[in-house]
Amino acid sequence: MGDWTMEYIMFWEYDSADHNTVMDKLKQFREEVKNNPEENAKFISKNYSMVDGPEGFQLVETDNPEHLVKIVRHYMPEVRFRFAPIVELKKVDQKTK
């Protein structure tokens, strides 16, 4: 789509009562990504889970913001997401000088 690729840290959280539903949706989404990689964000890290509850994070990369929307829509309403862009510190330093 665009001429830029951005990396994001994707934070996720859900209620433990929804665990089975979320795991079913995860299996479906992984299959979708496997079958149509160009239509989805690229997952560039493992899926990390926090020890104290059903929440965690994963790194994703995309050149199309709609890929992030697709993730959110797939997991609604059970999972809540927050995306934060990742910028290399060296690049930030160069822009502030």
C-alpha positions as a Markdown table, in Angstrom:
| # | Residue | x | y | z |
|---|---|---|---|---|
| 1 | Met | 0.0 | 0.0 | 0.0 |
| 2 | Gly | 2.4 | 2.7 | 1.2 |
| 3 | Asp | 6.1 | 3.5 | 0.9 |
| 4 | Trp | 6.7 | 3.1 | 4.6 |
| 5 | Thr | 7.0 | 0.1 | 6.9 |
| 6 | Met | 6.4 | 0.7 | 10.6 |
| 7 | Glu | 7.1 | -1.6 | 13.6 |
| 8 | Tyr | 4.6 | -1.6 | 16.5 |
| 9 | Ile | 4.5 | -3.2 | 19.9 |
| 10 | Met | 1.0 | -4.7 | 20.1 |
| 11 | Phe | -0.3 | -5.0 | 23.7 |
| 12 | Trp | -3.3 | -7.3 | 24.2 |
| 13 | Glu | -5.5 | -8.1 | 27.1 |
| 14 | Tyr | -8.6 | -10.2 | 27.7 |
| 15 | Asp | -10.8 | -11.5 | 30.5 |
| 16 | Ser | -9.8 | -15.0 | 31.6 |
| 17 | Ala | -13.4 | -16.2 | 31.2 |
| 18 | Asp | -12.9 | -15.7 | 27.4 |
| 19 | His | -9.7 | -17.8 | 27.2 |
| 20 | Asn | -11.2 | -20.6 | 25.1 |
| 21 | Thr | -12.8 | -18.2 | 22.7 |
| 22 | Val | -9.6 | -16.2 | 22.3 |
| 23 | Met | -7.6 | -19.3 | 21.7 |
| 24 | Asp | -10.0 | -20.4 | 19.0 |
| 25 | Lys | -9.8 | -17.0 | 17.3 |
| 26 | Leu | -6.0 | -17.1 | 17.6 |
| 27 | Lys | -5.9 | -20.4 | 15.8 |
| 28 | Gln | -8.2 | -19.0 | 13.0 |
| 29 | Phe | -6.1 | -15.9 | 12.7 |
| 30 | Arg | -2.8 | -17.7 | 12.4 |
| 31 | Glu | -4.3 | -19.8 | 9.6 |
| 32 | Glu | -5.4 | -16.6 | 7.8 |
| 33 | Val | -1.9 | -15.1 | 8.1 |
| 34 | Lys | -0.3 | -18.4 | 6.9 |
| 35 | Asn | -2.7 | -18.5 | 3.9 |
| 36 | Asn | -2.6 | -14.7 | 3.0 |
| 37 | Pro | 0.6 | -13.2 | 4.4 |
| 38 | Glu | 0.5 | -10.2 | 2.1 |
| 39 | Glu | -2.9 | -9.2 | 3.4 |
| 40 | Asn | -1.8 | -9.2 | 7.1 |
| 41 | Ala | 0.7 | -7.6 | 9.3 |
| 42 | Lys | 4.0 | -9.5 | 9.7 |
| 43 | Phe | 4.5 | -10.8 | 13.3 |
| 44 | Ile | 8.2 | -10.3 | 14.0 |
| 45 | Ser | 8.4 | -11.7 | 17.5 |
| 46 | Lys | 7.0 | -14.4 | 19.6 |
| 47 | Asn | 3.8 | -13.8 | 21.5 |
| 48 | Tyr | 4.8 | -12.9 | 25.1 |
| 49 | Ser | 2.4 | -13.4 | 27.9 |
| 50 | Met | 2.5 | -11.7 | 31.3 |
| 51 | Val | 2.6 | -14.0 | 34.3 |
| 52 | Asp | 0.0 | -12.2 | 36.3 |
| 53 | Gly | -3.0 | -12.5 | 33.9 |
| 54 | Pro | -4.3 | -12.9 | 30.4 |
| 55 | Glu | -2.3 | -10.0 | 28.9 |
| 56 | Gly | 0.9 | -9.7 | 26.9 |
| 57 | Phe | 2.5 | -8.2 | 23.8 |
| 58 | Gln | 4.0 | -9.0 | 20.4 |
| 59 | Leu | 5.9 | -7.1 | 17.8 |
| 60 | Val | 4.3 | -6.5 | 14.4 |
| 61 | Glu | 5.4 | -4.8 | 11.2 |
| 62 | Thr | 3.2 | -3.4 | 8.4 |
| 63 | Asp | 3.1 | -0.8 | 5.7 |
| 64 | Asn | -0.7 | -0.7 | 5.9 |
| 65 | Pro | -2.5 | 0.6 | 9.0 |
| 66 | Glu | -5.6 | -1.5 | 7.9 |
| 67 | His | -3.7 | -4.6 | 8.9 |
| 68 | Leu | -3.8 | -3.4 | 12.5 |
| 69 | Val | -7.6 | -2.8 | 12.2 |
| 70 | Lys | -8.0 | -6.3 | 10.8 |
| 71 | Ile | -6.4 | -7.7 | 13.9 |
| 72 | Val | -8.7 | -5.7 | 16.2 |
| 73 | Arg | -11.8 | -6.6 | 14.3 |
| 74 | His | -11.0 | -10.3 | 14.3 |
| 75 | Tyr | -10.6 | -10.5 | 18.1 |
| 76 | Met | -13.5 | -8.2 | 19.0 |
| 77 | Pro | -15.1 | -8.1 | 21.5 |
| 78 | Glu | -13.0 | -10.4 | 23.7 |
| 79 | Val | -9.5 | -8.8 | 23.3 |
| 80 | Arg | -8.5 | -5.2 | 23.8 |
| 81 | Phe | -5.5 | -4.0 | 21.9 |
| 82 | Arg | -3.1 | -1.0 | 22.1 |
| 83 | Phe | -0.5 | -0.4 | 19.4 |
| 84 | Ala | 2.6 | 1.8 | 20.0 |
| 85 | Pro | 4.9 | 2.6 | 17.1 |
| 86 | Ile | 8.5 | 1.7 | 17.6 |
| 87 | Val | 11.2 | 4.0 | 16.4 |
| 88 | Glu | 14.9 | 3.3 | 16.6 |
| 89 | Leu | 16.6 | 5.7 | 19.1 |
| 90 | Lys | 19.3 | 6.5 | 16.6 |
| 91 | Lys | 16.7 | 7.8 | 14.1 |
| 92 | Val | 15.1 | 9.9 | 16.8 |
| 93 | Asp | 18.4 | 11.4 | 17.8 |
| 94 | Gln | 19.2 | 12.3 | 14.2 |
| 95 | Lys | 15.9 | 14.2 | 13.8 |
| 96 | Thr | 16.3 | 16.2 | 17.0 |
| 97 | Lys | 19.8 | 17.5 | 16.1 |
